[in-house]
Amino acid sequence: MATAKGKTLSPEEEMKLRQPIDEYVGKIQDQVNALRLEGTDKVISLLSLIESTKRDKSISKDEKTAKIAELKQELETAKKVEEQNKGQVAGLVAQAESYLNENFDKTYYQPVKDSVAQEKVLAKANYQLKLNTLAKEHEQELAKLSDSQEIKEEKYVYKNKIFDTKMGYKEELRRIKDRQHNAFTHKYHLLDLLRMSRFSFKETLEQRWENYQYTFNRRDFLLQNGLYFAIILVFVVLAIITPIIKGSPLLTYNNILNILQQASPQMFLALGVAGLILLTGTDLSIGRMVGMGMTAATIIMHQGINTGGVFGHIFDFTKMSLGSRVILALVACIVLSTFFTTIAGFFTARFSMHPFISTMANTLIIFGLVTYATKGVSFGAIDPAIPNMIIPKLNGFPSIIIWAIAAIVIVWFIWNKTTFGKNLYAVGGNPEAAAVSGISVFAVTMGAFVLAGVLYGFGSWLECARMVGSGSAAYGQGWEMNAIAACVVGGVSFTGGIGKISGVVVGVVIFTALTYALTILGIDTNLQFVFSGIIILVAVTLDCLKYVQKK
């Protein structure tokens, strides 16, 4: 049965279409319920009772053992009944499914869809008619008025009437959308009862697609993903013009590997600062942390005796084995970075100092100390055998990417599967509420800064291996902007408590790819800073718009 062309279904007519389906499937459902009563239902109930008895501390151990043994005997009986009725239940469910597949769309859902399509047309026409009527009435009222104040008031009233009419139209569209969605989900509601919440992969995808369409909002979608589309569009344009200008394609296998190699150390930095942004903070000292870590790692892993000194002292680590020097360099990077992030974290957590200030102080202190201690010199190359120990190429594949993947997995686990991670989101979203619920805001803030320090240390150590040394106080300048920009582009919100590791990863890769493409095209580095600044500005603007809309 289908609706006639131009005809809409009333709620009563819709219920009449659905009634035969509900009655037929309802009778089968009653039979299935009766068969499951002493079988499946009892099995589920007894399993729950056994678990609750195991946790019951009000009875003695002997009583608990006896009760569990009794329940298990009942469970075995219920399982036998379940097994006996299994074939009959499966047959009834298959009968109901066959009926639904044959009749649901044809006799109910399709007529509702046709009705909904017609209702949308009528709603739009009615909305346009109301607008035209209001416009005519407004013109008539204005023709009667001469006083400027009265004209101003009439325009204000007209504007409000237009707004009310628009809201009424949106509400009507929502009602129509709800009607189709409810009709669609009714079939899966019946299947849910029949199968006890078991759906095929195809049915699960169908429901997800329907829910996505139902909840889709164009404005929200553009706010969430508009920047991605813009950056991808720019990257596509760069990929098209690069072969024209340079005579070689941008998206080659080697170029992609180069992009991922460059992104790998920066991934550590972005993952570190992402936790601070999640707490409505930031870190301006990342670049100087990298310079400090690179300098320390280069000194320890230097090829031969160091040519430069620290506070006038020349270090020589050549008597140590290469493995020991590699580990010592990693420890030094992590300890130095964590020491300074802990200081910034303490002032932020203890004195409610904004991270902008505490990390800016760190920036000045670190750069001043490292430059003064080393006279600002570059310490040259590390032992050429060390990069192959830390980041060897596996059949041509750079293993530094594996280090980055490992960091992503670990930080994802910390954010999503640990108490600390959940507390991180809670404190970032609402520190006052988190404190009232018993979460230590001080401990969570300190933990975020310590985790950031560890990640900065790893990142600078890997960068030292990737660049084969070249550590100096000036190295890493501006890297904090890249890390922060990657996080913001990836959807980590400065409003706090919002962000995903997947977003950070996407942000780092997109940002690194764009920088790489601009470099290949020969775009001046200073202009690249301008480009980065524009991206940050647009990303934060979109983030603020999302926050305002949420409020």
Secondary structure, 3 states (H helix, E strand, C coil): CCCCCCCCCCHHHHHHHHHHHHHHHHHHHHHHHHHHHCCHHHHHHHHHHHHHHHHCCCCCHHHHHHHHHHHHHHHHHHHHHHHHHHHHHHHHHHHHHHHHHHHHHHHHHHHHHHHHHHHHHHHHHHHHHHHHHHHHHHHHHHHHCCCHHHHHHHHHHHHHHHHHHHHHHHHHHHHHHHHHHHHHHHHHHHHHHHHCCCCCHHHHHHHHHHHHHHHCCHHHHHHHHHHHHHHHHHHHHHHHHHHHHHCCCCCCHHHHHHHHHHHHHHHHHHHHHHHHHHCCCCCCCHHHHHHHHHHHHHHHCECCCCCCCECCECCCCCCCCHHHHHHHHHHHHHHHHHHHHHHHHHHHHHHCCCHHHHHHHHHHHHHHHHHHHHCCCCCCEECCCHHHHHCCEECCEECHHHHHHHHHHHHHHHHHHCHHHHHHHHHHHCHHHHHHCCCCHHHHHHHHHHHHHHHHHHHHHHHHHHCCECCCCCCCCCHHHHHHHHHHHCCCCCCCCCCCHHHHHHHHHHHHHHHHHHHHCCCCHHHHHHHHHHHHHHHHHHHHHHHHHHC
